Amino acid sequence: MSWHIVCLAGPEDRYSPETAPGDETLVVSLDAPGSPYSLKTTIPDVLARHGIEPSTAAQDLLNAALGAYTADVRVPRKPAFDGWTRDLVLHLPVRGNGWSDGAGVLTRLLSFLTGDHWTVMTRRAPDSYVPLRGRVPRGGALELSARAVCLFSGGLDSYVGAVDLLESEGNRVALVGHHAAGGGATSKSQKEALAALRTGYPEERTTFLQLWLSPPKGEGRASEITTRGRSILFLALGAAVADGLGAQSLVVPENGLISLNVPLTNSRLGSLSTRTTHPYLMSLFRDLLSAIGVDMDVDLPYRFLTKGEMLAACASPLLVESGLTATVSCSHPGAARFAGMSPNTHCGYCVPCLIRRAAVSFSGVPDLTVYATEDLSRPLTGDRGSDLRAMGMALDRYEKDPPTLADVLVPGPLPGSDEELAAYLNVFRRGLDEVRSLLNAAG
């Protein structure tokens, strides 16, 4: 069975694909207010507020990401033949050129990102289609110029990335954040990280474009919680802002250990092995931009640094120390409320928390972060302890047999020279050493 994700461009688009018996269809109405299949979003208004008009190519890319993201969160995995891998066909209306090659690149990108079987089929958008423009403030659009656009998730890496950019750039840096329906924890972490950032830099240099999106649900359709496709939406939003501003680069601040995301155990090759900023994914994204005619650099400045090395090398140690507790690294910060703690409290034992704690310890920055589980020497039972146990198993295995390039290649191919491949392996080794030091100290 295949799912057909039918993106309709504007209220007059009547496209309907041919489908096989048993196939399902999910309609996504783009720029068609009032349609039951429309996305609810602040994207047009936020862009209009800042006078940002993406090019046709960048708008096509954003529409593709909106369709793919909707599919990822609305098409269930459970009915798939293996309970995981979905067959997804994205029917995409486009106005720009380059999609004869771009469709193939996007197909490979989405397949790698979400672990599904994707096919991207493009067609010319109706001549009547005009992307929806948001409301311009009564006093006119806010003046905004920026040489760089930085993804700003509310996490520690994006915070450090913003600090380093603001220290090096004489002009403004545009920060782009995204959250979904019910994303209160994500939205809160972004705002608190922004407030910490603005203790060191004025608001006029730290323009924050926080974009909200809720895909159409359809009747009786539950949300799929394995939102791997969020990455393409975040990248496309950043690219649309950078393109509309004429910025030179889109900066994706993520440390090398997390980007590689080598599975800790063989059982984690599936749902627990995400590829959000994997080097191969980023290479495909650059290829996609080139194919469709979006001209910008996509920069991952920390791809060869561990999280601890990022913190230690940050251009403003004082801002790292003062802003540390404003950022959130935990993979499930909302879970703390079940223990009677405030939302956005770090659990302390998931993989991102372990890497964060190890990094802060390595850097020497005082860690005032509140962790629901402070003591890592006490065994955790059930699912709560699965990440900690997996990390311990991986560290034991690699202590006996040090990791090789073959281990680093398990999540996917790595583009680059021999020197770059060696650098990826070394950052993986050093990242593990940081976590090993943390756990050894915990006893």
C-alpha positions in Angstrom: 0.0 0.0 0.0 1.2 3.5 -0.9 0.3 6.8 0.6 -0.1 9.6 -1.9 0.6 13.1 -0.5 -1.2 15.4 -2.8 -0.1 19.0 -2.5 -2.6 21.4 -4.1 -1.3 24.9 -5.0 -4.0 27.5 -4.2 -7.8 27.2 -4.1 -8.2 26.5 -7.8 -5.9 23.4 -8.0 -8.0 20.3 -8.8 -5.2 17.8 -9.4 -5.9 14.2 -8.5 -3.4 11.5 -9.1 -4.1 8.0 -10.4 -3.7 5.5 -7.5 -3.8 1.7 -7.2 -6.5 -0.2 -5.3 -5.8 -0.1 -1.6 -3.7 3.1 -1.7 -4.5 6.0 0.6 -4.4 9.8 -0.1 -3.5 12.7 2.1 -4.3 16.1 0.7 -2.3 19.2 1.7 -3.7 22.5 0.5 -1.0 25.1 0.1 -2.1 28.8 0.3 -5.8 28.0 0.3 -7.4 29.6 3.4 -10.6 27.9 4.5 -9.8 24.5 3.0 -10.2 21.7 5.5 -6.8 20.4 4.2 -4.9 23.6 4.8 -2.0 24.0 7.1 -2.4 26.3 10.1 0.8 28.4 10.2 2.3 31.8 11.0 4.9 31.5 8.2 3.3 34.0 5.8 2.7 36.6 8.5 6.2 36.3 10.1 7.8 36.6 6.7 5.6 39.6 5.7 6.3 41.3 9.0 10.0 41.4 8.1 9.6 42.1 4.5 10.9 38.7 3.4 9.8 37.4 0.0 11.5 34.1 -0.9 12.2 33.5 -4.6 10.1 31.1 -6.6 12.7 28.4 -6.1 12.9 28.8 -2.4 9.1 28.9 -2.2 8.9 25.6 -4.1 11.4 24.1 -1.6 9.4 25.3 1.3 6.2 23.8 -0.2 8.0 20.5 -0.7 9.1 20.5 2.9 5.6 21.4 4.2 4.2 18.4 2.2 6.9 16.0 3.4 6.6 17.1 7.0 2.8 16.7 6.9 3.3 13.2 5.6 5.8 12.3 8.2 3.5 13.3 11.1 0.2 12.3 9.7 0.9 8.9 7.9 1.0 6.1 10.5 3.9 3.7 10.5 2.1 0.8 12.3 0.1 -0.5 9.2 3.3 -0.7 7.2 4.5 -4.3 6.2 7.2 -4.1 8.8 5.5 -1.8 11.2 7.9 1.0 10.3 8.7 1.6 6.6 6.1 3.6 4.7 5.7 3.9 0.9 5.1 7.6 0.3 4.5 9.4 -3.0 4.8 13.2 -2.8 2.9 15.0 -5.6 4.4 18.4 -5.7 3.3 21.4 -7.8 6.3 23.7 -8.7 6.8 27.0 -10.5 10.5 27.0 -10.7 13.0 25.2 -12.9 15.5 22.5 -12.0 13.0 20.0 -10.6 13.8 17.4 -13.2 17.0 16.8 -11.3 15.7 18.2 -8.0 12.9 15.6 -7.6 15.5 12.8 -7.6 17.7 14.5 -5.1 14.7 15.2 -2.8 13.6 11.6 -3.1 17.0 10.4 -1.9 17.1 13.0 0.9 13.7 12.1 2.3 14.3 8.4 2.1 17.5 8.8 4.0 16.0 11.2 6.5 12.8 9.3 7.5 13.8 5.7 6.7 10.8 5.3 4.3 10.4 4.6 0.6 9.7 8.0 -1.0 8.9 9.0 -4.6 8.7 12.7 -5.5 6.6 13.5 -8.5 6.5 17.1 -9.7 4.1 18.9 -12.0 3.7 22.5 -13.0 1.6 24.5 -10.6 -1.5 26.1 -12.0 -1.0 29.6 -13.6 -3.5 31.0 -11.1 -1.3 30.0 -8.1 0.1 32.8 -6.1 1.8 32.0 -2.7 -0.2 33.5 0.2 1.3 36.7 1.5 0.9 37.6 5.1 -0.3 40.7 6.8 2.2 43.6 6.7 2.1 45.7 10.0 0.3 49.0 9.8 3.5 50.9 10.0 5.1 48.8 7.3 7.5 45.9 7.3 10.3 45.8 9.8 13.7 46.5 8.2 15.9 43.5 8.4 19.3 42.7 6.9 21.6 39.9 7.8 24.7 38.3 6.3 23.9 35.0 8.0 20.8 33.1 9.1 21.2 30.7 12.0 18.8 27.9 12.9 17.8 28.5 16.5 16.2 25.5 18.2 16.5 26.5 21.8 19.2 23.9 22.3 22.7 24.5 23.6 24.4 24.0 20.2 22.3 26.5 18.5 22.8 29.0 21.3 26.6 28.6 21.0 26.3 28.9 17.3 24.4 32.2 17.6 26.9 33.6 20.1 29.9 32.8 17.9 28.1 34.3 14.8 27.3 37.5 16.7 30.8 37.8 18.0 32.2 37.5 14.4 29.5 39.3 12.4 29.5 43.1 12.4 25.9 43.1 11.2 22.7 41.4 12.4 22.2 37.7 12.5 18.7 36.4 11.7 17.6 33.5 14.0 15.0 31.0 12.8 13.0 28.8 15.1 10.1 26.4 14.5 7.6 24.7 16.7 4.5 22.6 16.0 1.1 22.4 17.6 1.4 21.6 21.3 5.1 22.6 21.1 5.0 24.6 24.3 8.2 23.2 25.6 10.0 23.9 22.3 8.6 27.4 22.1 9.5 28.2 25.7 13.1 27.0 25.3 13.6 29.1 22.2 12.3 32.2 24.0 14.4 31.7 27.1 17.5 31.0 25.1 16.8 34.2 23.1 16.4 36.2 26.3 19.8 34.9 27.5 21.3 35.8 24.2 20.0 39.3 24.4 21.7 40.0 27.7 24.9 40.2 25.5 23.6 41.6 22.2 20.8 44.1 21.4 17.5 43.1 20.0 18.2 44.8 16.7 21.1 42.4 16.1 19.3 39.3 17.2 16.1 39.3 15.1 14.2 36.1 15.9 11.7 34.6 13.4 9.7 32.0 15.3 7.5 30.1 12.9 4.6 27.9 14.0 3.0 25.2 11.9 0.2 22.6 12.4 -0.4 20.2 9.5 -3.9 19.2 8.6 -5.1 16.1 10.4 -8.0 14.7 8.5 -10.8 12.8 10.0 -9.8 10.5 12.8 -6.1 10.6 11.9 -3.7 10.4 14.9 -0.3 12.0 14.8 2.8 9.9 14.2 5.3 10.6 17.0 8.5 9.6 15.0 8.9 13.1 13.5 12.2 12.5 11.6 11.0 14.8 8.8 11.1 17.9 11.0 14.7 18.4 9.8 13.8 19.1 6.2 11.2 21.7 7.3 13.6 23.4 9.6 16.2 23.6 6.8 13.7 24.8 4.2 12.5 27.5 6.6 16.0 28.7 7.2 16.7 28.6 3.4 13.6 30.6 2.6 14.5 33.3 5.1 18.2 33.4 3.9 17.0 33.5 0.3 14.5 36.3 1.0 17.1 38.3 2.8 19.9 37.7 0.3 22.0 36.3 3.1 25.3 34.7 2.3 24.9 31.6 4.4 22.6 29.4 6.3 24.3 28.2 9.5 23.3 24.8 11.1 25.0 24.6 14.5 25.3 21.0 15.6 28.2 19.2 17.2 29.9 16.3 15.2 28.9 13.5 17.6 25.2 14.2 17.4 25.4 14.8 13.6 27.0 11.4 13.0 24.6 9.8 15.5 26.2 6.4 15.3 23.9 3.7 16.8 25.0 2.7 20.3 23.8 -0.8 19.8 22.6 -2.9 16.9 19.0 -2.6 18.1 19.2 1.1 17.6 19.6 1.1 13.9 15.9 1.9 13.4 13.7 4.4 15.2 16.4 5.5 17.6 18.9 6.3 14.9 17.9 9.7 13.5 19.8 11.6 10.8 18.7 15.2 11.4 22.0 16.8 10.4 24.0 13.8 9.2 26.8 14.9 6.7 25.2 12.9 3.9 21.8 14.5 4.5 23.4 18.0 4.4 25.3 17.1 1.2 22.0 16.1 -0.4 20.4 19.3 0.8 23.2 21.3 -0.8 22.7 19.4 -4.0 19.0 20.1 -3.9 19.5 23.8 -3.5 22.0 23.8 -6.4 19.6 21.8 -8.6 16.6 24.2 -8.2 18.7 27.4 -8.3 18.8 28.5 -4.6 22.3 30.1 -4.2 23.6 30.0 -0.7 26.2 28.3 1.5 25.0 25.8 4.0 27.6 25.8 6.8 28.0 23.3 9.6 30.9 25.0 11.5 31.0 22.4 14.3 30.9 19.1 12.3 34.4 18.2 13.5 34.0 19.3 17.1 32.5 17.6 20.1 29.9 19.4 22.2 32.4 19.9 24.9 34.9 21.4 22.4 32.1 23.7 21.1 31.5 25.0 24.6 35.2 25.4 25.5 35.9 27.3 22.3 32.9 29.6 22.4 33.8 33.2 21.6 32.0 34.4 24.8 32.5 32.1 27.8 30.5 34.5 30.0 27.4 34.2 27.8 27.8 30.4 27.7 27.8 30.3 31.5 25.0 32.7 32.0 22.8 31.2 29.2 23.4 27.5 29.9 20.3 26.9 32.0 18.1 28.7 29.4 18.8 26.0 26.8 17.2 22.6 26.5 19.0 19.5 25.2 16.7 16.8 26.6 14.9 14.5 24.1 11.7 14.5 26.3 11.7 17.6 28.5 8.0 17.4 29.1 8.3 14.1 31.0 9.5 15.8 34.1 6.0 17.1 34.9 5.0 13.5 35.8 7.6 13.7 38.6 6.1 17.0 39.8 8.8 19.1 38.2 8.4 22.1 36.0 8.2 21.6 32.2 11.6 21.8 30.3 13.4 20.1 33.1 16.1 17.8 31.7 15.6 14.1 32.5 19.4 13.7 33.0 19.6 10.2 31.5 18.7 10.3 27.8 21.4 10.3 25.2 21.3 14.1 24.6 21.3 14.8 28.3 24.3 12.5 28.8 26.2 14.2 26.0 25.3 17.6 27.4 26.4 16.8 30.9 29.7 15.3 29.6 30.3 18.4 27.4 29.7 20.8 30.2 32.0 18.8 32.5 34.7 18.8 29.8 34.4 22.5 29.2 34.8 23.4 32.8 31.6 25.6 32.8 29.7 25.3 36.0 26.6 23.2 35.3 23.6 24.7 37.1 21.2 22.7 34.9 18.5 21.0 36.9 18.3 17.3 36.1 15.4 15.1 37.2 18.0 12.3 37.7 21.2 13.8 39.1 22.9 10.6 40.2 24.1 8.5 37.3 25.7 5.8 39.5 22.3 4.3 40.5 20.8 1.9 38.0 17.6 3.0 36.3 14.9 0.5 35.6 12.8 -0.1 32.5 12.7 2.4 29.7 14.1 5.1 31.9 17.4 3.4 31.9 17.6 2.2 28.3 19.8 5.0 27.0 22.1 4.9 29.9 22.5 1.1 29.5 23.0 1.4 25.8 25.7 4.1 26.3 27.5 1.9 28.8 27.4 -1.1 26.5 28.8 1.1 23.6 31.6 2.5 25.8 32.6 -1.0 27.0 32.6 -2.3 23.5 34.7 0.5 22.1 37.1 0.4 25.0 38.0 -3.2 24.0 37.8 -2.5 20.3 38.3 1.2 19.4 35.9 2.5 16.8 36.9 2.4 13.2 35.6 4.2 10.1 33.3 1.2 9.4 31.5 2.0 12.7 31.0 5.7 11.7 29.7 4.7 8.3 26.8 2.6 9.8 24.3 5.4 9.8 25.0 6.3 6.2 27.7 7.3 3.7 30.1 10.2 4.5 31.0 12.6 1.7 34.5 14.2 1.7 38.2 13.6 1.4 40.2 11.0 3.3 41.2 13.8 5.7 37.5 14.6 6.4 36.7 11.0 6.9 39.5 10.7 9.5 38.1 13.9 11.2 34.7 12.3 11.5 36.1 9.2 13.1 38.2 11.3 15.5 35.3 13.5 16.6 33.3 10.3 17.3 36.1 8.9 19.4 36.6 12.2 21.3 32.8 12.5 21.9 32.7 9.1 23.4 35.7 9.9 25.6 33.8 12.9 27.0 30.8 10.7 28.0 33.2 8.0 29.4 34.8 10.6 31.6 31.4 11.7 32.9 30.2 8.2 33.7 33.6 7.2 35.3 33.4 10.2 37.5 29.8 9.2 38.5 31.1 5.8 39.6 
